[in-house]
Amino acid sequence: MVQFRKLDMDGRKKEKIVYQNQMLHYGLYVPRPEAYFFGDIPWHWHDEFEFGHILGGSMQYKTNHHEFILHEGDGIFVNSGVLHYLHPLEPVEEVRLQSQFFDRSFLAGASGSILDIKYIVPVLEQKQLDAVPLYCSDTGSAEFLEKMREGAELSSKGEPFFELRLRNLFSKLWEMVYSWAMDEKKSGTGFNALEDERIKQMLSYIQEHYSEKITVQDIASSIHISERECYRLFQTSLGETPVEFMISLRLQKAQELLRYTDKSVLEVAVETGFGTSSYLGKIFKQYHHITPKQYKKLNFDRKEHPEKET
C-alpha cells in the first residue's frame, strides 16, 4: 500500500514515519504533486534510513554538510538522524519523489541482536556518512537504483511473501551501504557531532515556540550559547540566519493551516506568530508571489475539483 506523504513532525522537527504495518517497519511514500504547492520540504530529520528516488523533474537535496542536485532517474541514501532539506528545481507539479523508509529493526530484528550490532550500528555511528547521491549515469548506482525500484514495486503490489522478498532485497543493498560507512571510517574525516546536536536542539526550540514572540537571544539561551555563536551555527550548518529559518517555519505552518483548515487569514497569522494578517500577507507574498487569500482559494478549488489532482 502506497502512502501519500504529508510531512508530519513531532516537537523536535523530527519527522514521524507512518508504517503501513506496525509489525513491518518499512514505508513507501509517494507525495501528491500538490502536497507542497511551493515545493520545499523544510529542514527535518528522522530515525529511519531513507532511500529516495527522483521519478520526475529535478531536486536539490541538502544536508547540513553537503548539497546534491538530483535529476529524473537519480536517487539518494540518507542516514538515520541526518538533518536535511529538499527544494524542487522545477515547478512542483513536475517533480515526483518516491521514498522508502525503514528502521533498524526491519533488517536486524531486535535492537542489540548480532545483526544489529555487526551491520546496522556501524552505519548509524558513522555520522560523516550523512547522505550518498545515486546517479543513474553511474553503472554501480544504476544497479542500486534498479533494486530500489524493485523494492517499491514489491511493496505496491503486496503479493504473498513480499515482506520476505523486500527484506532480502534491502539486505543485499545494505552490504553496499555498510561498505560506504567503512570507507568513510577509513578516510578519517568527520563532522562536529556537538554542533549537529546543538542545531537540532535550537530547531526544536523554534518548533515549540514559533507561535510566540521569540528572539535570537531566546533561541541561543535555550542551549546556553551566545547570540554570536547561534548565528554562526545557523549560517555554517543551514546557510541561513535563525530569523530566516523561523520565518520559513512560520510560513510552512501558515500554508498547512490555510490548506487544511477553515481558519481565517487573521487566525492563521496569530497562530503562526506573524501577529497580524497584513504582516502575514506581506511576508507570504514576498516569498511566494501570491497572497494568503489567493492560496486559500486555490486550494479550495482543488478540493472542489479533485478530478484535477493526480
C-alpha positions as CSV (number, residue, x, y, z in Angstrom):
1,M,0.0,0.0,0.0
2,V,1.4,3.4,-1.0
3,Q,1.3,6.3,1.4
4,F,0.9,9.9,0.2
5,R,3.4,12.0,2.0
6,K,2.4,14.9,4.2
7,L,5.4,15.9,6.3
8,D,4.4,15.1,9.9
9,M,6.8,16.4,12.6
10,D,7.0,15.9,16.3
11,G,8.0,18.6,18.7
12,R,11.7,18.4,17.6
13,K,11.4,18.8,13.9
14,K,11.8,15.1,13.7
15,E,9.6,13.5,11.0
16,K,7.2,10.8,12.2
17,I,7.2,8.0,9.6
18,V,3.9,6.1,9.5
19,Y,4.3,2.5,8.6
20,Q,1.8,0.6,6.5
21,N,2.1,-2.3,9.0
22,Q,3.4,-1.7,12.5
23,M,4.9,-5.2,12.5
24,L,6.9,-4.4,9.4
25,H,8.8,-1.2,9.9
26,Y,9.0,-0.2,6.3
27,G,7.2,2.5,4.4
28,L,6.8,3.5,0.8
29,Y,5.9,7.2,0.3
30,V,4.9,9.0,-2.9
31,P,3.7,12.6,-2.4
32,R,0.8,14.0,-4.2
33,P,2.1,16.7,-6.6
34,E,0.0,19.3,-4.8
35,A,1.1,18.4,-1.3
36,Y,3.6,21.2,-1.2
37,F,2.3,23.9,-3.5
38,F,5.6,25.8,-3.2
39,G,7.7,22.7,-3.2
40,D,10.2,22.9,-0.3
41,I,10.4,20.2,2.3
42,P,11.9,22.0,5.3
43,W,14.8,21.1,7.5
44,H,13.9,17.9,9.4
45,W,15.3,14.5,10.4
46,H,14.0,11.0,11.2
47,D,15.3,7.9,12.9
48,E,14.6,5.8,9.8
49,F,17.0,5.2,6.9
50,E,15.7,6.8,3.7
51,F,16.1,5.7,0.1
52,G,14.8,8.4,-2.2
53,H,14.2,8.1,-6.0
54,I,13.5,11.0,-8.3
55,L,10.8,9.9,-10.7
56,G,10.4,13.2,-12.4
57,G,11.9,16.7,-12.5
58,S,15.0,17.8,-10.5
59,M,15.6,18.4,-6.8
60,Q,18.2,19.9,-4.6
61,Y,19.0,17.8,-1.6
62,K,20.8,19.5,1.2
63,T,22.2,18.1,4.5
64,N,23.9,20.5,6.9
65,H,27.2,19.3,5.4
66,H,26.6,18.5,1.7
67,E,24.5,19.6,-1.2
68,F,23.4,17.5,-4.2
69,I,21.4,18.1,-7.4
70,L,19.4,15.1,-8.5
71,H,17.6,14.7,-11.8
72,E,15.0,12.3,-13.0
73,G,16.2,8.7,-12.5
74,D,18.7,9.7,-9.7
75,G,18.3,8.7,-6.1
76,I,19.8,9.2,-2.7
77,F,20.5,7.4,0.6
78,V,20.0,9.4,3.8
79,N,21.3,8.0,7.0
80,S,19.4,7.9,10.3
81,G,19.2,11.1,12.2
82,V,20.6,13.3,9.4
83,L,19.2,16.9,9.2
84,H,18.2,17.5,5.5
85,Y,16.2,19.8,3.3
86,L,14.6,19.4,-0.2
87,H,14.0,22.0,-2.8
88,P,12.4,21.3,-6.2
89,L,14.3,23.0,-9.1
90,E,11.2,22.9,-11.4
91,P,7.5,23.6,-10.9
92,V,6.4,21.3,-8.1
93,E,3.8,19.5,-10.3
94,E,6.7,18.3,-12.5
95,V,8.7,16.9,-9.6
96,R,8.0,13.4,-8.3
97,L,9.9,12.0,-5.3
98,Q,9.4,8.4,-4.2
99,S,10.9,7.5,-0.8
100,Q,11.3,4.2,1.0
101,F,12.0,4.2,4.8
102,F,12.8,1.6,7.3
103,D,14.2,1.5,10.8
104,R,17.0,-0.7,12.2
105,S,14.5,-3.5,13.2
106,F,13.5,-4.1,9.6
107,L,16.8,-5.7,8.7
108,A,18.2,-6.7,12.1
109,G,15.2,-7.5,14.3
110,A,15.6,-6.6,17.9
111,S,18.0,-3.9,19.0
112,G,21.2,-5.4,20.3
113,S,20.9,-8.5,18.1
114,I,24.0,-9.8,16.4
115,L,22.8,-8.4,13.1
116,D,22.1,-5.0,14.7
117,I,25.5,-4.8,16.4
118,K,27.6,-6.1,13.4
119,Y,25.9,-4.4,10.5
120,I,23.5,-1.6,11.5
121,V,25.1,0.2,14.4
122,P,28.4,0.8,12.4
123,V,26.4,2.7,9.8
124,L,24.5,4.6,12.5
125,E,27.7,5.6,14.2
126,Q,29.4,6.8,11.0
127,K,28.0,10.3,11.3
128,Q,30.0,11.6,8.4
129,L,28.0,9.3,6.2
130,D,25.1,11.7,6.1
131,A,23.9,11.1,2.6
132,V,25.0,9.4,-0.6
133,P,23.8,10.5,-4.1
134,L,23.0,7.8,-6.6
135,Y,23.3,9.0,-10.2
136,C,21.6,6.8,-12.8
137,S,24.5,7.6,-15.3
138,D,26.9,5.7,-13.0
139,T,26.9,1.9,-13.6
140,G,27.2,0.9,-9.9
141,S,24.5,3.4,-8.8
142,A,22.2,2.3,-11.7
143,E,22.1,-1.3,-10.3
144,F,21.4,0.1,-6.8
145,L,18.6,2.2,-8.2
146,E,17.1,-0.7,-10.0
147,K,16.8,-2.7,-6.8
148,M,15.2,0.3,-5.1
149,R,12.6,0.3,-7.9
150,E,12.1,-3.4,-7.4
151,G,11.5,-2.7,-3.7
152,A,8.9,-0.1,-4.4
153,E,7.1,-2.4,-6.9
154,L,7.1,-5.3,-4.3
155,S,5.6,-3.0,-1.7
156,S,3.0,-1.6,-4.1
157,K,1.8,-5.0,-5.3
158,G,1.8,-6.6,-1.9
159,E,1.8,-10.1,-3.2
160,P,2.3,-13.2,-1.0
161,F,5.8,-13.3,0.6
162,F,6.5,-9.7,-0.5
163,E,7.7,-8.9,3.1
164,L,10.4,-11.6,2.9
165,R,11.4,-10.6,-0.6
166,L,11.6,-6.9,0.4
167,R,13.8,-7.6,3.4
168,N,16.0,-9.8,1.3
169,L,16.4,-7.2,-1.4
170,F,17.3,-4.4,1.1
171,S,19.7,-6.8,2.9
172,K,21.7,-7.0,-0.3
173,L,21.6,-3.2,-0.7
174,W,22.7,-2.8,2.9
175,E,26.0,-4.5,2.0
176,M,26.8,-1.5,-0.2
177,V,25.6,0.9,2.5
178,Y,27.8,-0.8,5.0
179,S,30.8,-0.5,2.6
180,W,30.2,3.2,2.3
181,A,30.3,3.6,6.1
182,M,33.6,1.6,6.3
183,D,35.1,3.8,3.5
184,E,34.2,6.9,5.5
185,K,35.7,5.4,8.6
186,K,39.0,4.8,6.8
187,S,39.1,8.3,5.4
188,G,39.3,9.6,9.0
189,T,37.2,12.7,8.2
190,G,34.4,13.7,10.5
191,F,31.8,16.3,11.5
192,N,31.4,18.1,14.7
193,A,28.7,16.0,16.4
194,L,28.2,18.5,19.1
195,E,27.4,21.3,16.6
196,D,25.0,19.0,14.8
197,E,23.2,18.3,18.0
198,R,23.1,21.9,19.0
199,I,21.4,22.9,15.7
200,K,18.8,20.2,16.3
201,Q,18.1,21.5,19.8
202,M,17.7,25.0,18.5
203,L,15.4,23.9,15.7
204,S,13.4,22.0,18.3
205,Y,13.1,25.2,20.5
206,I,11.9,27.2,17.5
207,Q,9.4,24.4,16.6
208,E,8.0,24.5,20.1
209,H,7.8,28.3,20.3
210,Y,7.3,29.6,16.8
211,S,3.9,31.0,17.6
212,E,5.3,33.2,20.3
213,K,7.4,36.3,20.2
214,I,10.9,34.8,20.5
215,T,14.2,36.5,19.8
216,V,17.6,35.2,18.7
217,Q,18.7,35.6,22.3
218,D,15.9,33.3,23.4
219,I,17.0,30.7,20.8
220,A,20.6,31.0,21.9
221,S,19.8,30.8,25.6
222,S,17.8,27.6,25.1
223,I,21.1,25.8,24.7
224,H,23.3,28.2,26.8
225,I,25.3,29.8,24.0
226,S,25.8,33.4,22.8
227,E,23.8,35.1,20.1
228,R,27.0,35.3,18.0
229,E,27.6,31.6,18.3
230,C,23.9,31.0,17.5
231,Y,24.2,33.0,14.3
232,R,27.5,31.2,13.4
233,L,26.0,27.7,13.9
234,F,22.9,28.5,11.8
235,Q,25.0,30.1,9.0
236,T,27.5,27.3,9.0
237,S,25.0,24.4,9.2
238,L,21.9,25.7,7.4
239,G,23.2,28.6,5.3
240,E,20.6,31.0,6.8
241,T,20.1,33.1,9.9
242,P,17.9,32.0,12.9
243,V,15.3,34.6,11.9
244,E,15.2,33.4,8.3
245,F,14.6,29.8,9.5
246,M,11.9,30.9,11.9
247,I,10.1,32.8,9.1
248,S,10.3,29.8,6.8
249,L,8.9,27.6,9.5
250,R,6.1,30.0,10.2
251,L,5.3,30.2,6.5
252,Q,5.2,26.4,6.3
253,K,2.8,26.3,9.3
254,A,0.7,29.0,7.7
255,Q,0.5,27.1,4.4
256,E,-0.7,24.0,6.3
257,L,-3.4,25.9,8.2
258,L,-4.6,27.7,5.0
259,R,-4.7,24.5,3.1
260,Y,-6.1,22.0,5.6
261,T,-8.4,24.2,7.9
262,D,-11.1,26.7,7.5
263,K,-9.4,29.3,9.7
264,S,-9.3,32.9,8.6
265,V,-6.1,34.6,7.5
266,L,-6.1,36.6,10.7
267,E,-6.5,33.4,12.8
268,V,-3.6,31.8,10.9
269,A,-1.5,34.9,11.3
270,V,-2.0,34.9,15.1
271,E,-1.5,31.1,15.4
272,T,1.8,31.1,13.5
273,G,3.4,34.0,15.2
274,F,3.0,36.7,12.5
275,G,0.5,38.5,14.7
276,T,-1.4,40.4,12.0
277,S,-3.0,39.4,8.7
278,S,-1.2,42.3,7.0
279,Y,2.2,41.2,8.1
280,L,1.5,37.6,7.1
281,G,0.3,38.8,3.8
282,K,3.4,40.9,3.2
283,I,5.8,38.1,4.0
284,F,3.7,35.4,2.3
285,K,3.6,37.4,-1.0
286,Q,7.3,38.3,-0.7
287,Y,8.3,34.6,-0.5
288,H,5.6,33.0,-2.7
289,H,4.3,35.8,-5.0
290,I,0.8,35.1,-4.0
291,T,-1.4,36.3,-1.1
292,P,-2.7,34.0,1.6
293,K,-6.3,34.5,0.4
294,Q,-5.3,33.6,-3.1
295,Y,-3.5,30.5,-1.8
296,K,-6.5,29.5,0.3
297,K,-8.9,29.9,-2.7
298,L,-6.6,28.0,-5.0
299,N,-6.6,25.0,-2.6
300,F,-10.3,25.3,-2.0
301,D,-10.8,25.0,-5.8
302,R,-8.6,21.9,-5.8
303,K,-10.8,20.3,-3.1
304,E,-13.9,21.2,-5.0
305,H,-12.5,19.6,-8.2
306,P,-10.4,16.6,-7.1
307,E,-10.5,15.1,-10.5
308,K,-7.9,17.7,-11.5
309,E,-5.4,16.2,-9.0
310,T,-3.2,13.3,-9.9
